Each structure stands twice: as structure tokens, then as C-alpha cells.
Amino acid sequence: MSKKLKMTVLMAGQYDIVNGSKIDFRLDQEKHLYIAECEGKAFGLLNQIKKGSKRQLKKIGNEFSGVVLRTIPEQYLMEVMVRKGSEMKCMKKN
């Protein structure tokens, strides 16, 4: 079983979130959707698991964090990596 998951986030617009930023995810129990947040502001939804499985995602829990690998602003997409069992640190834009 892999120790990391890769997933895409569908952003609600074009956001200036830099690679390396910490992204928090929380499950909206009512809608059964994972909400993506950066610095406490919701900006998108978990779109697709690219590496890993739904089963692995459920094992992580209802709240977890990952780090931005890259963004594709013109498609409103972001690729995020989540490491199981380790904290991610945020790299802030200078």
C-alpha cells in the first residue's frame, strides 16, 4: 500500500495559491464532499484521486492535509499530494 495519495482539486475560480502551500481537507458529512481550504478559506472540492484509492482516503479520516504539487489555473485544477501519517508544512509566498 502506498504511503502517499495524489489527488486533484477543482477550484471555484483562479486562486493565487503557490506550489508547496498547505491544503486542508474536511469532509462535509451532509453533502459527502471533501472541501479544500487554504489558510482557513474554502476554495474548491476534491475532484479525483490520481494515485491511491477511495478506501485509502477513508482510512485517512474526515480531516487531513496535503501540499500543492502544481496548479493549472486556466482549467481551475490543482494537484495535491497527501502523505499518510505525516504533517505537511506550508511554504509561504515571499
Legacy VTK file of the C-alpha trace (Angstrom):
# vtk DataFile Version 3.0
C-alpha trace
ASCII
DATASET POLYDATA
POINTS 94 float
0.000 0.000 0.000
1.334 3.423 -0.986
2.242 5.917 1.725
1.009 8.865 -0.313
-2.053 9.839 -2.285
-2.218 12.218 -5.227
-5.467 13.963 -5.981
-6.867 16.827 -7.968
-8.902 19.695 -6.588
-11.485 21.520 -8.680
-11.130 25.193 -7.736
-14.095 27.579 -7.662
-12.034 30.174 -9.557
-8.462 31.193 -10.325
-6.664 31.442 -6.994
-3.093 32.559 -6.377
-2.035 29.516 -4.335
1.650 28.691 -4.793
3.261 25.265 -5.102
4.197 23.932 -1.679
1.234 25.542 0.090
-0.589 23.514 2.714
-4.116 22.478 1.744
-6.553 21.265 4.386
-9.404 18.928 3.518
-12.528 18.296 5.546
-15.468 16.061 4.772
-18.857 17.751 4.564
-20.930 14.953 6.116
-24.215 16.222 4.688
-23.051 16.533 1.066
-20.422 13.759 1.153
-17.815 16.054 -0.425
-14.282 16.888 0.661
-13.872 20.674 0.886
-10.392 22.080 0.134
-9.197 25.045 2.212
-6.067 27.174 2.273
-5.375 29.421 5.265
-8.916 28.780 6.522
-10.678 29.810 3.290
-12.599 27.222 1.265
-11.737 27.384 -2.426
-12.569 24.027 -4.007
-13.579 20.372 -3.876
-11.697 17.105 -4.098
-12.187 16.133 -7.731
-10.290 12.910 -8.403
-7.871 10.510 -6.725
-4.995 10.035 -9.181
-2.767 7.803 -7.063
-4.411 5.764 -4.319
-7.967 4.609 -3.702
-11.208 5.655 -2.027
-10.506 3.001 0.590
-7.171 4.629 1.448
-8.864 8.031 1.561
-11.436 6.750 4.067
-8.622 5.393 6.276
-7.041 8.860 6.479
-10.192 10.245 8.069
-12.552 13.167 7.675
-9.866 15.850 8.053
-6.362 15.772 6.604
-3.777 17.988 4.925
-1.677 17.869 1.802
0.696 20.027 -0.204
0.228 21.638 -3.616
2.333 20.000 -6.333
1.102 22.206 -9.179
-1.829 24.301 -10.299
-3.451 24.620 -13.713
-5.323 27.920 -13.268
-6.855 28.024 -16.747
-8.561 24.663 -16.020
-9.308 25.527 -12.364
-7.371 22.431 -11.256
-4.765 21.794 -8.595
-2.744 18.646 -7.936
-2.179 17.841 -4.256
-0.121 15.158 -2.526
-1.158 13.765 0.850
1.307 11.731 2.900
-0.316 9.313 5.291
0.827 9.705 8.877
2.953 12.823 8.462
2.315 16.566 8.745
2.787 18.844 5.788
4.408 22.241 6.228
3.259 25.335 4.410
5.645 27.268 2.192
4.506 30.861 2.012
4.892 33.163 -0.955
7.524 35.863 -0.434
LINES 1 95
94 0 1 2 3 4 5 6 7 8 9 10 11 12 13 14 15 16 17 18 19 20 21 22 23 24 25 26 27 28 29 30 31 32 33 34 35 36 37 38 39 40 41 42 43 44 45 46 47 48 49 50 51 52 53 54 55 56 57 58 59 60 61 62 63 64 65 66 67 68 69 70 71 72 73 74 75 76 77 78 79 80 81 82 83 84 85 86 87 88 89 90 91 92 93
